[in-house]
Amino acid sequence: MIRKERTRLPTGQARAAAQSLAFAPFAFWGAIAMRDQGLLDALERAGAEGLSEEGLVEASGLSAYAVSVLTDFALDIGLIERNGERLALAALGSVLLNDELTRVNMDFTRDFAYHGMARLPEALAEERPAGLAHFGPWATLYEGLAELKDPAAKSWFRFDQFFSERAFEALVPRIFDRQPSHVVDVGANTGNLAARVLRFDPDVKLTLVDLPDVLALAHQRLSDEGFADRVKLHPAQLLDPALELPAEADAMVMSQLLACFSEPEIVSILNRAVAAMGPETRLYIIELFPDVQVHEAARYSLNAISLYFTAMATGNSRFYRRDQLLPLLDQAGLALESEHEHIGEGHTLLVCRRQD
């Protein structure tokens, strides 16, 4: 008889990390309560001296019981520190309270992603966004964006725009290096990039490509800013392989679009872009590559968000690694002319032309 070696117990550090994962939802909701019930703010205002539990009861309006259970756990997860009989804000608690990126991500998780993510196993097995049923009967999130209600809608759009806005600041001047007169924005979303393009050059014309309901939001926004006479709408379901993209543009832009599709769908969309491009047209692709990030926290966040794409957005898309996406450009008949890393919030800009 062959005797198997006894499996070694995990180290104490690994077991502690495992408990953090087991109770991660408790930590999330406890941190949200500390932030939104005013405890972190009260401790920040108290400075290094901190507050007693009684002081936090008075500042927050919560009961002594509520403050006690929250602060005991907040000490364990590093949000606060104990100085004798008083409690003070720790560095992690300060970031949670004041860092805009952290607030955007936590609100997105709380208001939009949290409950639907529980259906991740189903989404992985079926490659459909099973968790999206929490909000509506849509096949993909993008079909239901115009119908999404607050607070989910507010937190989702803020999350989506937080990352893209910083990339647009760097992208728009690069587009106009070639002085385009007609720009096609494929996946225009609510028109944030379009507005920047139209403000940058008072003569440029713009065609927006997206789902009809999403385009309605973008058109209203651009009309309110006085741009309606320079904008054309091209309603489109990009998943339809028969769909043609607008031709004869000087520039086409796909900003954080390709992450919303599977690899075969990306090739299909890019094939149609190539068919619409002339020899002088340039395609500007903005994406977030997890493997090109400077900070580990950024890579961690992007890989986590890929699971949101699986469970709640499309069921079959993700933030692709650079080595996953670049071969798709070649398959579609595109040549990579230049590449610019670390613009915006860790974005990469790929400037492409039609292959000779």
Backbone hydrogen bonds, N-H to C=O, Kabsch-Sander energy under -0.5 kcal/mol:
donor,donor_aa,acceptor,acceptor_aa,energy
3,R,1,M,-0.6
4,K,2,I,-0.6
15,R,11,T,-2.4
16,A,12,G,-2.2
17,A,13,Q,-2.2
18,A,14,A,-2.2
19,Q,15,R,-2.0
20,S,16,A,-1.8
21,L,17,A,-1.8
22,A,18,A,-2.4
23,F,19,Q,-2.0
24,A,21,L,-1.4
26,F,23,F,-0.5
27,A,23,F,-2.0
28,F,24,A,-2.5
29,W,25,P,-2.4
30,G,26,F,-2.5
31,A,27,A,-2.5
32,I,28,F,-2.4
33,A,29,W,-2.3
34,M,30,G,-2.3
35,R,31,A,-2.2
36,D,32,I,-3.3
37,Q,33,A,-2.2
38,G,35,R,-1.0
39,L,34,M,-0.9
40,L,34,M,-2.1
42,A,38,G,-2.1
43,L,39,L,-2.1
44,E,40,L,-2.2
45,R,41,D,-2.3
46,A,42,A,-1.4
47,G,43,L,-0.8
47,G,44,E,-0.9
49,E,46,A,-0.7
50,G,47,G,-1.0
51,L,87,L,-2.5
56,L,52,S,-2.0
57,V,53,E,-2.1
58,E,54,E,-2.1
59,A,55,G,-2.3
60,S,56,L,-2.4
61,G,57,V,-2.0
67,V,63,S,-2.4
68,S,64,A,-2.1
69,V,65,Y,-2.4
70,L,66,A,-2.0
71,T,67,V,-2.7
72,D,68,S,-2.2
73,F,69,V,-1.3
74,A,70,L,-2.6
75,L,71,T,-2.0
76,D,72,D,-1.2
77,I,73,F,-2.0
78,G,75,L,-0.7
79,L,74,A,-2.1
80,I,74,A,-1.0
81,E,88,A,-3.1
83,N,81,E,-0.5
83,N,86,R,-3.2
84,G,82,R,-0.6
86,R,83,N,-2.0
87,L,51,L,-3.7
88,A,81,E,-2.9
90,A,79,L,-2.2
92,L,78,G,-0.5
93,G,79,L,-0.5
94,S,90,A,-2.0
95,V,91,A,-2.2
96,L,92,L,-2.4
97,L,93,G,-1.8
98,N,94,S,-2.6
99,D,95,V,-2.4
103,R,99,D,-2.2
104,V,100,E,-2.8
105,N,101,L,-2.5
106,M,102,T,-2.5
107,D,103,R,-2.6
108,F,104,V,-2.2
109,T,105,N,-2.2
110,R,106,M,-2.8
111,D,107,D,-3.0
112,F,108,F,-2.0
113,A,108,F,-2.1
114,Y,109,T,-2.8
117,M,113,A,-2.1
118,A,115,H,-1.1
119,R,116,G,-2.0
120,L,117,M,-1.8
123,A,119,R,-2.2
124,L,120,L,-2.8
125,A,121,P,-2.0
126,E,122,E,-2.1
127,E,123,A,-2.1
128,R,123,A,-0.8
130,A,128,R,-2.4
131,G,311,A,-2.1
132,L,129,P,-1.8
132,L,311,A,-0.7
133,A,130,A,-1.3
134,H,131,G,-1.7
135,F,132,L,-2.3
136,G,132,L,-1.8
141,L,313,A,-2.6
143,E,140,T,-0.8
144,G,140,T,-0.6
144,G,141,L,-1.7
145,L,141,L,-0.6
147,E,144,G,-1.4
148,L,144,G,-0.9
148,L,145,L,-0.9
152,A,149,K,-0.5
153,A,149,K,-2.2
155,S,151,P,-2.4
156,W,152,A,-2.5
157,F,153,A,-2.7
158,R,154,K,-2.0
159,F,155,S,-2.1
160,D,156,W,-2.8
161,Q,157,F,-2.7
162,F,158,R,-2.0
163,F,159,F,-1.1
164,S,160,D,-1.4
165,E,161,Q,-2.6
166,R,162,F,-0.8
167,A,163,F,-0.9
168,F,164,S,-2.3
169,E,165,E,-1.3
170,A,166,R,-0.7
170,A,167,A,-0.7
171,L,167,A,-2.2
172,V,168,F,-2.3
174,R,170,A,-0.8
175,I,171,L,-2.0
176,F,172,V,-1.7
177,D,174,R,-1.1
178,R,175,I,-1.1
179,Q,176,F,-1.1
183,V,205,K,-2.5
184,V,251,A,-2.7
185,D,183,V,-0.6
185,D,207,T,-2.9
186,V,184,V,-0.8
186,V,253,V,-2.6
187,G,185,D,-0.7
187,G,209,V,-2.8
188,A,185,D,-0.5
188,A,209,V,-1.8
191,G,188,A,-2.0
195,A,191,G,-2.4
196,R,192,N,-1.6
197,V,193,L,-2.5
198,L,194,A,-2.6
199,R,195,A,-2.0
200,F,196,R,-1.9
201,D,197,V,-1.5
204,V,201,D,-0.8
205,K,181,S,-2.7
206,L,230,R,-2.5
207,T,183,V,-2.5
208,L,232,K,-2.9
209,V,185,D,-2.6
210,D,234,H,-0.9
215,L,211,L,-2.7
216,A,212,P,-1.8
217,L,213,D,-1.2
218,A,214,V,-2.0
219,H,215,L,-3.3
220,Q,216,A,-1.9
221,R,217,L,-2.0
222,L,218,A,-2.6
223,S,219,H,-2.5
224,D,220,Q,-2.2
225,E,221,R,-0.9
226,G,223,S,-1.8
227,F,222,L,-2.6
230,R,227,F,-2.1
231,V,228,A,-1.2
232,K,206,L,-2.5
234,H,208,L,-2.9
236,A,210,D,-2.7
238,L,236,A,-0.7
240,D,237,Q,-2.5
243,L,240,D,-1.9
248,E,276,A,-1.1
250,D,182,H,-1.9
251,A,182,H,-1.5
252,M,282,R,-2.6
253,V,184,V,-2.7
254,M,284,Y,-2.9
256,Q,254,M,-0.7
256,Q,286,I,-2.9
260,C,257,L,-2.3
261,F,258,L,-1.7
266,I,262,S,-2.4
267,V,263,E,-2.2
268,S,264,P,-2.0
269,I,265,E,-2.5
270,L,266,I,-2.8
271,N,267,V,-2.5
272,R,268,S,-1.7
273,A,269,I,-1.7
274,V,270,L,-2.6
275,A,271,N,-2.0
276,A,272,R,-1.1
277,M,273,A,-0.9
277,M,274,V,-0.8
281,T,278,G,-1.0
282,R,250,D,-1.6
283,L,352,C,-2.7
284,Y,252,M,-3.2
284,Y,282,R,-0.6
285,I,283,L,-0.7
285,I,350,L,-2.9
286,I,254,M,-2.3
286,I,284,Y,-0.5
287,E,285,I,-0.5
287,E,348,T,-2.2
289,F,287,E,-0.6
292,V,289,F,-1.8
293,Q,290,P,-1.0
299,R,295,H,-1.7
300,Y,296,E,-2.7
301,S,297,A,-2.3
302,L,298,A,-2.4
303,N,299,R,-2.4
304,A,300,Y,-2.0
305,I,301,S,-2.6
306,S,302,L,-1.6
307,L,303,N,-0.7
307,L,304,A,-1.1
308,Y,304,A,-0.9
309,F,305,I,-2.0
310,T,306,S,-1.7
311,A,307,L,-2.7
312,M,308,Y,-3.0
313,A,308,Y,-1.1
313,A,309,F,-0.8
314,T,309,F,-2.7
315,G,309,F,-2.4
320,Y,318,R,-0.8
324,Q,321,R,-1.1
325,L,321,R,-1.8
326,L,322,R,-2.4
328,L,325,L,-1.2
329,L,325,L,-1.0
329,L,326,L,-0.7
330,D,326,L,-1.3
331,Q,327,P,-2.2
332,A,328,L,-1.6
333,G,330,D,-1.3
334,L,329,L,-2.6
335,A,353,R,-3.1
337,E,335,A,-0.7
337,E,351,V,-2.7
338,S,351,V,-1.6
340,H,349,L,-2.6
343,I,347,H,-2.2
345,E,163,F,-0.6
346,G,344,G,-1.1
347,H,343,I,-2.6
348,T,287,E,-2.9
349,L,340,H,-3.0
350,L,285,I,-3.0
350,L,348,T,-0.5
351,V,338,S,-2.7
351,V,349,L,-0.5
352,C,283,L,-2.9
352,C,350,L,-0.6
353,R,335,A,-2.3
355,Q,333,G,-2.6
